[in-house]
């Protein structure tokens, strides 16, 4: 991976995930409809219903306290989920206006502030 990975929003701080064991999956999906027409033949219909999701998987190291990346990402999830308030996702030299579809984070007993396997699903803003 090259370049920075971060999420920002006007009025909120920027959350830099570059050094948080972050992986980015860009998922583009175009479902095809397959209609059997008898005799083992079929017709494939492409309705061009393209959807895109950007899935970030990362570890948080600073716990759930005030000012932590967890709290900042929760603020992004609340503020940046609306149509009029997209957040900015930076991936290397590319920048995307996105909405947050989901934010998943959990803790493990005995691991203190370490939160492995967190994820955010982003949807490009139109």
C-alpha positions as CSV (number, residue, x, y, z in Angstrom):
1,X,0.0,0.0,0.0
2,X,1.2,3.4,-0.8
3,X,-0.1,6.7,0.4
4,X,-2.3,7.9,3.3
5,X,-5.7,6.6,4.3
6,X,-7.8,9.1,6.2
7,X,-11.4,10.3,6.7
8,X,-12.2,13.9,7.3
9,X,-15.2,16.2,7.6
10,X,-15.5,20.0,7.8
11,X,-15.8,21.0,11.4
12,X,-14.5,17.6,12.7
13,X,-10.9,16.4,13.0
14,X,-9.2,14.2,10.4
15,X,-8.8,10.6,11.4
16,X,-5.6,9.1,9.9
17,X,-5.8,5.3,9.6
18,X,-2.5,4.9,7.7
19,X,-0.6,3.3,10.5
20,X,-3.5,1.4,12.0
21,X,-3.0,-1.9,10.0
22,X,-5.7,-0.6,7.6
23,X,-6.8,-2.5,4.5
24,X,-9.0,-1.1,1.8
25,X,-11.4,-3.1,-0.3
26,X,-13.0,-1.4,-3.3
27,X,-16.1,-3.5,-4.1
28,X,-17.9,-2.9,-7.4
29,X,-21.0,-5.1,-7.9
30,X,-23.2,-5.5,-11.0
31,X,-25.8,-8.2,-10.3
32,X,-26.8,-10.2,-13.4
33,X,-30.2,-11.8,-13.7
34,X,-30.2,-15.3,-15.2
35,X,-33.5,-16.5,-16.7
36,X,-33.9,-20.1,-17.7
37,X,-35.7,-20.5,-21.0
38,X,-36.0,-24.3,-21.2
39,X,-33.9,-27.1,-22.6
40,X,-30.9,-26.1,-20.5
41,X,-30.6,-22.7,-22.2
42,X,-30.6,-19.4,-20.3
43,X,-30.6,-15.7,-20.9
44,X,-28.5,-13.3,-18.9
45,X,-29.9,-9.9,-18.3
46,X,-27.6,-7.0,-17.4
47,X,-29.7,-4.3,-15.8
48,X,-26.6,-2.2,-15.1
49,X,-27.5,-1.8,-11.4
50,X,-23.9,-1.0,-10.4
51,X,-23.2,-0.4,-6.7
52,X,-19.9,0.5,-5.1
53,X,-18.8,0.0,-1.5
54,X,-15.4,0.9,0.0
55,X,-14.7,-1.3,3.0
56,X,-12.0,-0.3,5.5
57,X,-10.7,-2.8,8.0
58,X,-8.3,-1.5,10.7
59,X,-7.2,-1.7,14.3
60,X,-7.7,1.0,16.8
61,X,-5.0,1.5,19.5
62,X,-6.2,4.3,21.7
63,X,-9.5,2.9,23.2
64,X,-12.9,4.5,23.5
65,X,-12.0,7.6,25.5
66,X,-12.7,11.2,24.6
67,X,-10.5,12.4,21.8
68,X,-9.8,8.9,20.6
69,X,-10.1,7.8,17.0
70,X,-13.0,5.6,18.0
71,X,-15.0,8.7,19.3
72,X,-14.0,10.7,16.2
73,X,-15.2,7.9,13.9
74,X,-18.4,7.7,15.8
75,X,-18.9,11.4,15.2
76,X,-18.2,10.8,11.5
77,X,-20.8,8.0,11.4
78,X,-23.4,10.3,13.0
79,X,-22.6,13.5,11.1
80,X,-21.5,12.0,7.7
81,X,-24.4,9.7,7.1
82,X,-26.8,12.2,5.7
83,X,-27.1,13.1,2.0
84,X,-26.1,16.7,2.7
85,X,-23.1,15.9,4.9
86,X,-20.7,13.6,3.0
87,X,-17.3,12.9,4.5
88,X,-14.0,12.9,2.6
89,X,-12.2,9.6,2.2
90,X,-8.5,9.9,1.1
91,X,-6.8,6.8,-0.3
92,X,-3.3,7.6,-1.5
93,X,-3.7,10.4,-4.1
94,X,-7.4,9.7,-4.6
95,X,-10.2,11.6,-2.8
96,X,-13.8,10.5,-2.5
97,X,-16.9,12.1,-1.1
98,X,-18.6,9.3,0.7
99,X,-21.4,8.5,3.2
100,X,-20.9,6.1,6.0
101,X,-23.1,3.0,5.7
102,X,-21.8,1.2,8.8
103,X,-19.1,1.5,11.5
104,X,-18.2,-1.7,13.5
105,X,-15.9,-1.7,16.4
106,X,-15.4,-4.0,19.4
107,X,-13.1,-4.6,22.4
108,X,-11.6,-7.7,23.7
109,X,-11.3,-8.6,27.4
110,X,-7.9,-8.0,28.8
111,X,-6.6,-6.1,25.8
112,X,-6.9,-2.7,27.3
113,X,-7.3,0.0,24.6
114,X,-6.5,-2.4,21.7
115,X,-9.6,-2.8,19.3
116,X,-8.7,-5.2,16.5
117,X,-10.8,-5.8,13.4
118,X,-12.8,-2.6,13.2
119,X,-14.5,-1.7,9.9
120,X,-16.2,1.1,8.1
121,X,-18.3,0.6,5.0
122,X,-18.4,3.7,2.8
123,X,-20.7,4.5,-0.1
124,X,-19.7,7.1,-2.8
125,X,-21.7,10.2,-2.5
126,X,-23.6,11.3,-5.6
